[in-house]
Amino acid sequence: MATAKGKPDDAPAWAAIRAEYVTTRITLRQLAKKHGVTVKATEAHSMREHWVEMRRQHARDLAVVNLRAAEANDIAYKEKIYDIAYKLAGQIAEVVERGNIIDYGLRPRDVTGALKDIADILHVKSEADAREQEARIGKLVKDARDDTEDKKEIVVRIEGASEEWTG
């Protein structure tokens, strides 16, 4: 019996075979065996329909999706950490504003240590730290420029009997 397009009912479903190739790691030979078609026919369809390029594009698309998901997870995690840090900073501020921190069982070292940790988490830098960082970056840029400007010509001379080096 034939389909509406005149193909036999048992004709291979090339769209499904192509989709399996593009979206999995299966080889053309394995596909041919699995679907009961010749390797030559599978290779011909692959070449004509650019399956290899489609597989590469599919892999790139998956990589982008996975990267975006990882970035979203990373952002959510950082937001959670920042929220906790801000809440903790607020609690420390309340304790300090109420009066003697010792009444709360805290030592000045505890409070300053917590504040430094919060500043690190929130990437808060003092003006001096920011200037130092800018100076380091400036030095790295200058060094990189100097390296490109200081290119010197190197001459290599090989001495000896020339007949030893000829073919």
C-alpha positions in Angstrom: 0.0 0.0 0.0 1.2 3.5 -0.7 0.9 6.9 1.1 -0.8 10.0 -0.4 2.5 11.0 -2.0 3.0 7.6 -3.6 5.6 6.3 -1.2 5.3 2.9 0.2 4.1 2.7 3.9 7.4 1.1 4.9 9.5 3.9 3.4 12.0 5.3 5.9 10.9 8.4 7.8 13.8 10.5 6.8 12.7 13.6 8.8 12.7 11.5 12.0 16.1 9.9 11.1 17.5 13.4 10.4 16.1 14.7 13.7 17.7 11.8 15.6 21.1 12.4 13.9 21.0 16.1 14.6 19.9 15.9 18.2 22.0 12.9 19.4 25.5 11.6 19.2 24.5 8.6 17.0 26.6 7.9 13.9 25.3 7.6 10.3 26.2 4.0 10.3 24.4 3.3 13.6 21.3 5.2 12.3 21.3 3.2 9.0 21.4 -0.1 11.0 18.8 1.1 13.5 16.3 2.2 10.8 17.0 -0.6 8.3 18.3 1.6 5.5 21.6 1.5 3.7 24.6 3.5 4.9 24.9 4.9 1.4 21.3 6.2 1.4 21.8 7.7 4.9 25.0 9.4 3.8 23.3 10.7 0.7 20.5 12.3 2.7 23.0 13.7 5.2 25.0 15.3 2.5 22.0 16.6 0.5 20.3 18.0 3.6 23.4 19.2 5.5 22.9 17.1 8.6 26.4 17.7 9.9 25.9 21.5 9.8 22.5 21.1 11.4 24.0 19.0 14.2 26.7 21.7 14.8 24.1 24.4 14.9 21.9 22.3 17.3 25.0 21.9 19.6 25.6 25.6 19.5 22.0 26.3 20.3 22.1 23.9 23.2 25.3 25.5 24.5 23.6 28.9 24.4 20.5 27.7 26.3 22.7 26.0 28.9 24.9 29.0 29.3 21.9 31.3 29.8 20.4 28.9 32.3 23.7 28.8 34.2 23.9 32.6 34.2 20.4 32.8 35.5 21.2 30.4 38.3 24.3 32.4 39.1 22.4 35.7 39.1 19.7 34.2 41.4 22.4 32.8 43.8 24.2 36.2 43.9 20.9 38.0 44.5 20.2 35.8 47.4 23.7 36.3 48.9 23.3 40.1 48.4 19.9 40.1 50.1 21.3 38.3 53.1 24.3 40.6 53.3 22.1 43.7 53.2 19.8 42.2 55.9 22.8 41.4 58.1 24.2 44.9 57.6 20.9 46.3 58.6 20.8 44.2 61.7 24.3 45.3 62.7 23.4 48.9 62.1 20.3 48.5 64.4 22.5 47.0 67.2 25.1 49.7 66.9 22.5 52.5 66.9 20.7 51.1 70.0 23.8 51.6 72.1 26.5 49.5 73.6 27.3 46.4 71.4 28.7 44.7 74.4 25.2 44.5 75.8 24.3 42.2 72.9 27.3 40.0 73.6 29.4 41.4 70.7 32.9 42.7 70.7 34.0 45.5 68.4 36.2 43.0 66.6 33.1 40.9 65.8 31.2 43.9 64.3 34.2 45.2 62.3 34.9 41.7 61.0 31.3 41.2 60.0 31.3 44.6 58.2 34.5 43.8 56.3 33.0 40.4 55.3 29.8 42.2 54.1 31.9 44.7 52.2 33.8 41.9 50.5 30.5 40.2 49.5 29.0 43.4 48.1 32.3 44.3 46.4 32.4 47.6 48.3 35.9 49.2 48.0 37.3 52.1 49.8 38.6 55.0 47.6 42.1 53.9 48.3 41.4 50.4 47.2 39.7 51.7 44.0 42.7 54.0 43.2 45.1 51.1 43.8 43.1 48.9 41.5 43.0 51.5 38.8 46.8 52.0 39.2 47.4 48.3 38.8 45.2 48.2 35.7 47.0 51.2 34.3 50.4 49.5 34.8 49.2 46.4 33.1 48.0 48.4 30.1 51.3 50.3 30.0 53.3 47.1 30.2 51.3 45.5 27.4 51.9 48.5 25.2 55.6 48.5 26.0 55.8 44.8 25.1 54.4 45.4 21.7 56.6 48.4 21.1 59.8 46.7 22.1 59.8 44.0 19.4 63.3 43.5 18.2 64.5 41.8 15.1 66.1 38.4 15.8 68.6 37.0 13.3 69.3 33.3 13.2 72.4 32.2 11.3 73.2 28.6 10.7 76.8 27.9 9.8 78.2 24.7 8.5 78.6 22.9 5.2 75.7 23.9 3.0 75.6 20.5 1.3 74.5 18.9 4.6 71.3 21.0 4.5 70.3 20.5 0.9 67.9 17.8 -0.2 
